[in-house]
Amino acid sequence: MAGPRMTPQTIAVLRVLLEDPAAPRYGLDIARVSGLKTGTLHPILRRLEQAGLIESFWEDPADHEDEGRPRRRYYRFAGHGATTAYQAVARADAAAAGVPALRPQTGH
C-alpha cells in the first residue's frame, strides 16, 4: 500500500508526534503545536491512520469526567510508523536543504 502524500502539513504533524514517539497526543494538542487548524489536521490524521502509520483511541470517560470537557481522541504511532515518519521527515529536511535524495543504483 502506498503511503500518504507527505505535504508540508503532514510533515508538521509527524514532527509533533515524533517529539515523543511513544506518547499519545490528542488532536487539539497536535493542532496547537503544529500551528494547523483542526479542519486541516483531522484529514491528515485520518490519512496517516488509513496508511497504518498511526492509530487512534478514545480516552476513558472516567479520565476526564471531573474536567467538564468532551472525551479526547488520542493518536500514536502504530507498528513501524515512527520509523517511517523519521524517514519522511529526513527526506523533507534534505529536500528543503537542497540535498539530492539518495536513489538505489540499478545494475551496470
CYANA upper distance limits for C-alpha pairs under 8 A (distance plus 0.5 A):
  1 MET  CA     51 ALA  CA      7.96
  2 ALA  CA     51 ALA  CA      8.00
  3 GLY  CA     48 LEU  CA      8.39
  3 GLY  CA     51 ALA  CA      6.04
  4 PRO  CA     47 ARG  CA      6.67
  4 PRO  CA     48 LEU  CA      6.91
  4 PRO  CA     51 ALA  CA      6.92
  5 ARG  CA     10 THR  CA      8.16
  6 MET  CA     10 THR  CA      6.02
  6 MET  CA     11 ILE  CA      6.64
  6 MET  CA     88 ALA  CA      7.68
  7 THR  CA     11 ILE  CA      6.73
  8 PRO  CA     12 ALA  CA      6.66
  9 GLN  CA     13 VAL  CA      6.90
  9 GLN  CA     36 LEU  CA      7.99
  9 GLN  CA     44 ILE  CA      8.46
 10 THR  CA     14 LEU  CA      6.78
 10 THR  CA     44 ILE  CA      6.72
 11 ILE  CA     15 ARG  CA      6.60
 11 ILE  CA     88 ALA  CA      7.87
 11 ILE  CA     89 VAL  CA      6.58
 11 ILE  CA     92 ALA  CA      8.05
 12 ALA  CA     16 VAL  CA      6.98
 12 ALA  CA     34 SER  CA      6.22
 13 VAL  CA     17 LEU  CA      6.91
 13 VAL  CA     30 ILE  CA      7.36
 13 VAL  CA     34 SER  CA      6.66
 13 VAL  CA     41 LEU  CA      8.21
 13 VAL  CA     44 ILE  CA      8.46
 14 LEU  CA     18 LEU  CA      6.47
 14 LEU  CA     85 ALA  CA      6.57
 14 LEU  CA     89 VAL  CA      7.94
 15 ARG  CA     19 GLU  CA      6.92
 15 ARG  CA     89 VAL  CA      7.76
 16 VAL  CA     20 ASP  CA      8.50
 16 VAL  CA     30 ILE  CA      6.94
 16 VAL  CA     33 VAL  CA      7.27
 16 VAL  CA     34 SER  CA      6.94
 17 LEU  CA     21 PRO  CA      6.28
 17 LEU  CA     23 ALA  CA      8.40
 17 LEU  CA     24 PRO  CA      8.41
 17 LEU  CA     25 ARG  CA      7.64
 17 LEU  CA     30 ILE  CA      8.24
 17 LEU  CA     76 ARG  CA      7.61
 17 LEU  CA     77 PHE  CA      8.21
 18 LEU  CA     82 ALA  CA      7.49
 18 LEU  CA     85 ALA  CA      8.11
 18 LEU  CA     86 TYR  CA      8.05
 21 PRO  CA     76 ARG  CA      7.76
 21 PRO  CA     77 PHE  CA      7.18
 21 PRO  CA     82 ALA  CA      6.89
 22 ALA  CA     76 ARG  CA      7.44
 22 ALA  CA     77 PHE  CA      7.66
 23 ALA  CA     76 ARG  CA      7.04
 24 PRO  CA     74 TYR  CA      6.18
 24 PRO  CA     75 TYR  CA      5.74
 24 PRO  CA     76 ARG  CA      5.11
 24 PRO  CA     77 PHE  CA      8.46
 25 ARG  CA     29 ASP  CA      7.09
 25 ARG  CA     30 ILE  CA      7.05
 25 ARG  CA     74 TYR  CA      5.73
 25 ARG  CA     75 TYR  CA      5.84
 25 ARG  CA     76 ARG  CA      7.08
 26 TYR  CA     30 ILE  CA      6.83
 26 TYR  CA     72 ARG  CA      6.67
 26 TYR  CA     73 ARG  CA      6.09
 26 TYR  CA     74 TYR  CA      4.72
 26 TYR  CA     75 TYR  CA      6.54
 27 GLY  CA     31 ALA  CA      6.64
 27 GLY  CA     38 THR  CA      8.07
 27 GLY  CA     41 LEU  CA      8.23
 27 GLY  CA     42 HIS  CA      8.01
 27 GLY  CA     72 ARG  CA      8.12
 27 GLY  CA     73 ARG  CA      7.17
 27 GLY  CA     74 TYR  CA      7.18
 27 GLY  CA     75 TYR  CA      7.94
 28 LEU  CA     32 ARG  CA      6.59
 28 LEU  CA     38 THR  CA      7.59
 29 ASP  CA     33 VAL  CA      6.70
 30 ILE  CA     34 SER  CA      6.38
 31 ALA  CA     35 GLY  CA      6.17
 31 ALA  CA     36 LEU  CA      5.46
 31 ALA  CA     37 LYS  CA      6.46
 31 ALA  CA     38 THR  CA      6.52
 31 ALA  CA     41 LEU  CA      6.96
 32 ARG  CA     36 LEU  CA      7.38
 36 LEU  CA     40 THR  CA      6.83
 36 LEU  CA     41 LEU  CA      6.59
 37 LYS  CA     41 LEU  CA      6.63
 38 THR  CA     42 HIS  CA      6.39
 39 GLY  CA     43 PRO  CA      7.76
 40 THR  CA     44 ILE  CA      7.33
 41 LEU  CA     45 LEU  CA      6.76
 42 HIS  CA     46 ARG  CA      6.61
 43 PRO  CA     47 ARG  CA      6.70
 44 ILE  CA     48 LEU  CA      6.67
 45 LEU  CA     49 GLU  CA      6.57
 45 LEU  CA     54 ILE  CA      8.37
 46 ARG  CA     50 GLN  CA      6.59
 47 ARG  CA     51 ALA  CA      6.62
 48 LEU  CA     52 GLY  CA      6.89
 48 LEU  CA     53 LEU  CA      5.94
 48 LEU  CA     54 ILE  CA      6.37
 49 GLU  CA     53 LEU  CA      6.30
 49 GLU  CA     54 ILE  CA      5.29
 49 GLU  CA     55 GLU  CA      6.03
 49 GLU  CA     56 SER  CA      8.00
 52 GLY  CA     78 ALA  CA      7.09
 52 GLY  CA     79 GLY  CA      8.34
 52 GLY  CA     81 GLY  CA      7.55
 53 LEU  CA     77 PHE  CA      6.36
 53 LEU  CA     78 ALA  CA      5.97
 53 LEU  CA     79 GLY  CA      7.69
 53 LEU  CA     80 HIS  CA      7.49
 53 LEU  CA     81 GLY  CA      4.51
 53 LEU  CA     82 ALA  CA      7.78
 53 LEU  CA     84 THR  CA      7.91
 53 LEU  CA     85 ALA  CA      8.25
 54 ILE  CA     75 TYR  CA      6.98
 54 ILE  CA     76 ARG  CA      5.85
 54 ILE  CA     77 PHE  CA      4.65
 54 ILE  CA     78 ALA  CA      5.18
 54 ILE  CA     81 GLY  CA      6.66
 55 GLU  CA     75 TYR  CA      6.16
 55 GLU  CA     76 ARG  CA      6.12
 55 GLU  CA     77 PHE  CA      6.66
 55 GLU  CA     78 ALA  CA      6.12
 56 SER  CA     73 ARG  CA      7.08
 56 SER  CA     74 TYR  CA      5.86
 56 SER  CA     75 TYR  CA      4.91
 56 SER  CA     76 ARG  CA      7.00
 57 PHE  CA     73 ARG  CA      6.09
 57 PHE  CA     74 TYR  CA      5.86
 57 PHE  CA     75 TYR  CA      7.23
 58 TRP  CA     71 ARG  CA      7.29
 58 TRP  CA     72 ARG  CA      6.39
 58 TRP  CA     73 ARG  CA      4.88
 58 TRP  CA     74 TYR  CA      6.57
 59 GLU  CA     63 ASP  CA      7.39
 59 GLU  CA     71 ARG  CA      6.56
 59 GLU  CA     72 ARG  CA      6.18
 59 GLU  CA     73 ARG  CA      6.74
 59 GLU  CA     74 TYR  CA      7.51
 60 ASP  CA     64 HIS  CA      8.09
 60 ASP  CA     71 ARG  CA      8.00
 61 PRO  CA     65 GLU  CA      6.63
 61 PRO  CA     71 ARG  CA      6.79
 64 HIS  CA     68 GLY  CA      7.57
 64 HIS  CA     69 ARG  CA      7.41
 64 HIS  CA     70 PRO  CA      8.28
 64 HIS  CA     71 ARG  CA      7.37
 65 GLU  CA     69 ARG  CA      7.83
 77 PHE  CA     81 GLY  CA      5.63
 77 PHE  CA     82 ALA  CA      6.23
 78 ALA  CA     82 ALA  CA      8.00
 80 HIS  CA     84 THR  CA      6.84
 81 GLY  CA     85 ALA  CA      6.51
 82 ALA  CA     86 TYR  CA      6.59
 83 THR  CA     87 GLN  CA      6.81
 84 THR  CA     88 ALA  CA      6.69
 85 ALA  CA     89 VAL  CA      6.60
 86 TYR  CA     90 ALA  CA      6.57
 87 GLN  CA     91 ARG  CA      6.67
 88 ALA  CA     92 ALA  CA      6.69
 89 VAL  CA     93 ASP  CA      6.55
 90 ALA  CA     94 ALA  CA      6.57
 91 ARG  CA     95 ALA  CA      6.59
 91 ARG  CA    101 ALA  CA      7.54
 92 ALA  CA     96 ALA  CA      6.62
 93 ASP  CA     97 ALA  CA      6.67
 94 ALA  CA     98 GLY  CA      6.66
 94 ALA  CA     99 VAL  CA      5.50
 94 ALA  CA    100 PRO  CA      7.63
 94 ALA  CA    101 ALA  CA      7.65
 95 ALA  CA     99 VAL  CA      6.19
 95 ALA  CA    100 PRO  CA      7.29
 95 ALA  CA    101 ALA  CA      7.73
